[in-house]
Amino acid sequence: MDGDEGYYYTGQTPFRQPNESKLRYHARRLVSIQTLSRLEYTVEEAETKFNRALGPIELTFVGLGAVVGSGVFVILGNAAATQAGPSVTVSFILGGIVSGIAALSYAEMASMIPIAGSAYTYAYATVGELPAWIIGWNLILEYMISAATVSIGFSSYFVAFIKDASGTELSEKWTMAPITWRDNNFNMSGDYFNVPAFIISAVVTVTIYFGIHLTARINNVLVVFKILVLVIMIFALIPFIKNENYHPYVPPNTGNYGEYGTSGLLQGASSVFFAYIGFDSISTTAQEAKEPQVNIPIGIMMTLLISATIYISLSVVAVGVAKYTALGGGSPLVDMVRMTKMRWLVLLTELGALAATTSVILVLLIAQTRVFYAMGNDGLIPRAFSKVHPKYKTPYISTVISGTICAICGALLPTQVLSDMSSIGTIFTFFVVNIGVIILRYTRKTVPRRFKVPGGPFLIPGIGAATSLLLLQGAKREAIIRLLVWMAVGVLVYLVYGRTHSEVNNPQIVPDEPMQVLHENFSAEGVNYQRYEGYTDEYLQRQCERQMARRMGHGEYPEGDVAMEHNREIYQREEEVETGGGGVGNGHRPREESSSNDSSTAYETIQSRGTAHVHDGQGAIR
């Protein structure tokens, strides 16, 4: 049914069916899916809203802008010092494998569904509305909360750079968060506000507001600079490597789960997984990409390949230059470089870290606003989030809201809490994307895929789903608890707002548009003659009758059928009333309401023969 020209299929009626219990009705609505034809219509509609300005190179730079940042400059040292020791390199490899498999799945999804929204949109097309909402809710952790985490890293490197460049020490009262996380409890640190973290988020938000062209150019410059800095660091530090720093490669466990040993290596993999977060942000820019079915998979795979090579190389060098226990500070790479006594490399590293963290915040906030755009466009959150600026072609309301929340979180909350929540939320999202590839291989076999995950529908996506669960098992207990609480809040928001405003499940509340939607087994080529027992929604019944009459009036069904001939007469009379005798088929829209007598008679006739149900795709029932 997806292939019917001029229509898109909802997969089911959003109205309660005869003899359907309320429990079954509401449960069925929770797994309503967005079909690919409807998503294609969304793409066509968005062509007038966004600028397609991103080619494969720009998309790769978008991915590198999001990936190479705080993860390598901050998380690497903390994971080595407190969890994995020198085996943090293995943690990076494991995290890269999981990310690589997820990247393959993202690439296939993006080649099928080139629409803003990333994993949220993919889940909506495969497993249904409630799972899609949960994914969209978790993407807030991945993008907006990750951006807040990175802003804290920016603040640490900014303070270090000012001190090393000018000898001035900035007060911790205005460069540290007032809330800390110690001994599994939140505490007040006595500091006031993290000003640098707040300012960088605000500046990035303003930049994004003024359009994708400006944002892409700035991001390209930042990415080139930070990659050059990292390459220079790796080669400059090789002479300072000490073999004794690699022993023991896997430090013995301290008796606490996650503190060295095998459990520490796994938990380290869960933590450094944060360093790979962001390659999927490429898929959120699908509606601003040129030839997205081809270029988005290229951008995703190139991003992961380049970033994994840098991470593994730098982790080998870092734990070789410094003892792993010395890498636990707020700016571990700078601390490591200071041991070499090369001041120029210290300053260059700090500048590279500032460029890296800025580009990460930039891309992650772009991704968050595009997810909000997709969710707002579907009605799951207020539609103001889907408004696009007429001049700058950006979802400006989403941009302002996302940037404000990011700035406040970065200024007030500790990095440990934010990074752990972001990592575990992303791992769960990757699990769903891998499962989604398997589902779509069977439910949408004929849909063109410019890229397919090799090895069939089960092998690689199945491994990806399994390894995602493995990383979830290695996550900190408090991080899992916070994720469950976050998801519970999200489900509550969905039940209170999203369920009653969803476009798929509540089409009558959506403003009228010319597109049409077909329900159940209705075909544009003819009527499926099954006994019509009517829905409980009287408005739907009346509009079904009028739609059938209209189609008969345009000669779409053969003459000679008594019920259909009666419908044709109803439609002809309605057209004459509305158009002043202009007749049938003149292109005018019929009146919203038919006369009660005609409606009643037509309903009885249709009830005896069978019909189907049609309503305007974005609007009222027709």
PyMOL commands that set and color helices and strands:
alter all, ss='L'
color gray80, all
select helices_A, chain A and resi 22-30+36-46+56-67+70-112+119-126+129-166+172-174+195-209+212-240+243-246+261-276+279-288+292-321+324-326+332-338+343-377+383-386+396-412+415-443+459-473+477-501+507-509+538-553+562-579+596-609
alter helices_A, ss='H'
color red, helices_A
select strands_A, chain A and resi 7-9+179-182+185-188+516-518+614-616
alter strands_A, ss='S'
color yellow, strands_A
deselect
rebuild
show_as cartoon
